[in-house]
Amino acid sequence: MIHLPPHIMGIDLGSQLSGNTVVASVEGEEVIFHRSRKNKSSDDFLMNLIRNFQPQHIFIDAPLSLPGVYSGKPGFNDYFYRKCDRMVRAMSPMFLGGLTARAIKLKDMFPEAQFHESYPGGLARHLKLDEPGYKKSTSNISSVTEALEANSGLKIPDKSNLSWHHIDAFLTLMIAQRYFSGKHQAFGDTREGQIIF
């Protein structure tokens, strides 16, 4: 699998105070995780991490745009879903509400970084991770981790306290691998927003 260039960050964005926002980056072939703290602002956590790390590319599991109808783009009349959401069966950015607003704000705050809306669940389906038990039980995390390590060539040196949020952050790094090797799939209309995996 392709080696990732430096300054890549993968984000699984959780709710603001849940402690479930996980960021993954790569050092050599090792995946390094950072997790927000419960009852602390995950947005502050992310902004500090981005300022310190200065990633050139950020792959994030959250909507980075609204349906085109809201910006008056011609040809768009769906108030709930973007074309990309319907294509990959993702949740509506409108349903996700605050999560969508936070992701868009983060993108606007760091215009020097290139943001990529990524869909770990879509890649998980593509890789048939339901077989080792993706998101079925926490007891399956180790078998899914093994499958991801084998598929990506990346290693997690510290496998203690892994959650499904860590797995999704890992998947965003695999989406980055696919992106830089030209093997990713892009869904939707560039005028409205695209999802990749």
C-alpha positions as CSV (number, residue, x, y, z in Angstrom):
1,M,0.0,0.0,0.0
2,I,1.2,3.6,-0.7
3,H,3.1,5.4,2.0
4,L,1.3,8.5,3.2
5,P,3.0,11.8,2.7
6,P,3.6,13.8,6.0
7,H,1.1,16.2,7.4
8,I,-2.0,14.1,7.0
9,M,-4.7,14.0,9.6
10,G,-7.8,11.7,9.8
11,I,-10.6,12.8,12.0
12,D,-13.6,10.9,13.4
13,L,-15.7,13.9,14.7
14,G,-17.8,13.2,17.7
15,S,-20.2,15.3,19.6
16,Q,-18.8,18.3,21.4
17,L,-18.3,17.1,25.0
18,S,-18.6,13.3,24.5
19,G,-14.8,12.7,24.4
20,N,-15.4,10.7,21.3
21,T,-13.5,12.8,18.7
22,V,-10.5,10.8,17.6
23,V,-7.6,12.1,15.4
24,A,-5.3,9.7,13.6
25,S,-1.9,10.5,12.0
26,V,1.0,8.5,10.7
27,E,4.6,8.4,11.8
28,G,6.5,6.1,9.4
29,E,4.2,3.1,9.2
30,E,2.7,3.6,12.7
31,V,-0.8,5.1,13.4
32,I,-0.8,7.6,16.3
33,F,-4.1,8.5,17.9
34,H,-5.2,11.5,19.8
35,R,-8.6,11.6,21.6
36,S,-10.6,14.5,23.0
37,R,-11.4,14.4,26.7
38,K,-14.9,14.0,28.1
39,N,-16.7,17.2,29.1
40,K,-14.0,19.3,27.3
41,S,-14.6,21.1,24.0
42,S,-13.6,18.8,21.1
43,D,-13.5,21.8,18.8
44,D,-10.8,23.4,21.0
45,F,-9.0,20.1,21.1
46,L,-9.0,19.9,17.2
47,M,-8.1,23.5,16.7
48,N,-5.0,23.2,19.0
49,L,-4.0,19.9,17.3
50,I,-4.3,21.4,13.8
51,R,-2.4,24.5,14.8
52,N,0.4,22.4,16.3
53,F,0.5,19.7,13.6
54,Q,-0.2,22.0,10.6
55,P,-1.6,19.2,8.3
56,Q,-1.8,19.9,4.6
57,H,-4.7,17.4,4.1
58,I,-7.4,16.7,6.6
59,F,-9.8,13.7,6.0
60,I,-12.8,14.1,8.1
61,D,-15.9,11.9,8.8
62,A,-18.4,14.8,8.8
63,P,-20.4,16.8,6.1
64,L,-18.5,19.8,4.8
65,S,-21.3,21.3,2.9
66,L,-25.1,21.7,2.8
67,P,-27.5,20.7,0.1
68,G,-27.1,22.9,-2.9
69,V,-30.6,24.3,-2.7
70,Y,-29.5,26.5,0.3
71,S,-26.9,28.4,-1.7
72,G,-29.3,28.8,-4.7
73,K,-27.3,26.6,-7.0
74,P,-29.3,25.9,-10.1
75,G,-30.5,22.3,-10.5
76,F,-30.6,21.5,-6.8
77,N,-33.9,21.2,-5.1
78,D,-33.5,18.6,-2.3
79,Y,-33.7,20.3,1.1
80,F,-32.5,17.3,3.1
81,Y,-29.8,15.4,1.1
82,R,-27.0,16.2,-1.2
83,K,-26.5,14.0,-4.2
84,C,-23.4,12.4,-2.6
85,D,-25.5,11.5,0.6
86,R,-28.1,9.6,-1.5
87,M,-25.4,7.9,-3.6
88,V,-23.6,6.4,-0.5
89,R,-26.6,6.2,1.8
90,A,-25.1,8.6,4.3
91,M,-27.1,10.6,6.8
92,S,-28.4,14.0,5.9
93,P,-26.2,17.0,6.8
94,M,-29.4,18.6,8.0
95,F,-30.1,15.7,10.4
96,L,-26.5,15.9,11.7
97,G,-27.1,19.6,12.3
98,G,-24.5,20.8,14.8
99,L,-21.9,18.3,13.7
100,T,-22.2,19.6,10.1
101,A,-21.9,23.2,11.3
102,R,-18.8,22.4,13.4
103,A,-17.1,20.6,10.5
104,I,-17.8,23.5,8.1
105,K,-16.5,26.0,10.6
106,L,-13.3,24.0,11.1
107,K,-12.7,23.9,7.4
108,D,-13.3,27.7,7.1
109,M,-10.9,28.4,10.0
110,F,-8.0,26.5,8.3
111,P,-8.2,27.5,4.6
112,E,-4.5,26.6,4.2
113,A,-5.4,22.9,4.7
114,Q,-7.3,20.8,2.1
115,F,-10.3,19.2,3.7
116,H,-11.7,15.9,2.3
117,E,-15.2,14.7,3.4
118,S,-14.6,11.0,4.0
119,Y,-16.9,8.2,4.7
120,P,-15.4,5.4,6.9
121,G,-18.7,3.4,6.8
122,G,-18.6,3.3,3.0
123,L,-15.0,2.0,3.0
124,A,-15.9,-0.5,5.7
125,R,-18.7,-1.8,3.4
126,H,-16.3,-1.8,0.4
127,L,-13.7,-3.8,2.4
128,K,-16.4,-6.2,3.7
129,L,-15.6,-5.5,7.3
130,D,-18.9,-6.8,8.4
131,E,-17.3,-10.2,8.2
132,P,-14.9,-9.5,11.1
133,G,-17.7,-7.7,12.9
134,Y,-17.4,-4.0,12.2
135,K,-19.4,-2.1,14.8
136,K,-21.3,-5.2,15.9
137,S,-19.6,-5.5,19.3
138,T,-16.6,-4.0,21.1
139,S,-15.3,-7.6,21.3
140,N,-14.8,-7.4,17.5
141,I,-12.5,-4.4,17.6
142,S,-9.3,-6.5,17.7
143,S,-10.3,-8.6,14.6
144,V,-11.3,-5.5,12.6
145,T,-8.0,-3.8,13.6
146,E,-6.1,-6.8,12.3
147,A,-8.0,-6.7,9.0
148,L,-7.2,-2.9,8.7
149,E,-3.5,-3.4,9.5
150,A,-3.3,-6.2,6.9
151,N,-5.0,-4.2,4.3
152,S,-3.2,-0.9,4.8
153,G,0.3,-1.9,5.8
154,L,0.0,0.5,8.8
155,K,0.4,-0.6,12.4
156,I,-1.1,0.5,15.6
157,P,1.7,0.2,18.2
158,D,-0.7,0.7,21.2
159,K,-3.9,-1.3,20.9
160,S,-5.1,-0.7,24.5
161,N,-8.3,1.2,24.9
162,L,-9.3,1.2,21.2
163,S,-12.9,2.2,20.4
164,W,-15.0,2.2,17.2
165,H,-14.1,5.9,17.0
166,H,-10.4,4.9,16.7
167,I,-11.3,2.4,14.0
168,D,-13.2,5.1,12.0
169,A,-10.2,7.5,12.4
170,F,-8.0,4.7,11.1
171,L,-10.3,4.2,8.1
172,T,-10.0,7.9,7.3
173,L,-6.2,7.3,6.9
174,M,-6.9,4.4,4.6
175,I,-9.2,6.7,2.6
176,A,-6.2,9.1,2.4
177,Q,-4.0,6.2,1.1
178,R,-6.6,5.5,-1.6
179,Y,-6.8,9.2,-2.4
180,F,-3.1,9.6,-2.9
181,S,-2.8,6.4,-4.9
182,G,-5.7,7.5,-7.1
183,K,-7.8,4.5,-6.0
184,H,-10.5,6.4,-4.1
185,Q,-14.1,6.7,-5.2
186,A,-15.7,10.2,-5.3
187,F,-19.5,10.5,-5.1
188,G,-21.7,13.5,-5.7
189,D,-21.5,16.8,-7.6
190,T,-18.4,19.0,-7.0
191,R,-20.6,22.1,-7.0
192,E,-22.5,20.8,-4.0
193,G,-20.0,18.6,-2.2
194,Q,-18.4,15.2,-2.6
195,I,-17.9,12.3,-0.3
196,I,-14.8,10.0,-0.9
197,F,-13.8,6.6,0.3
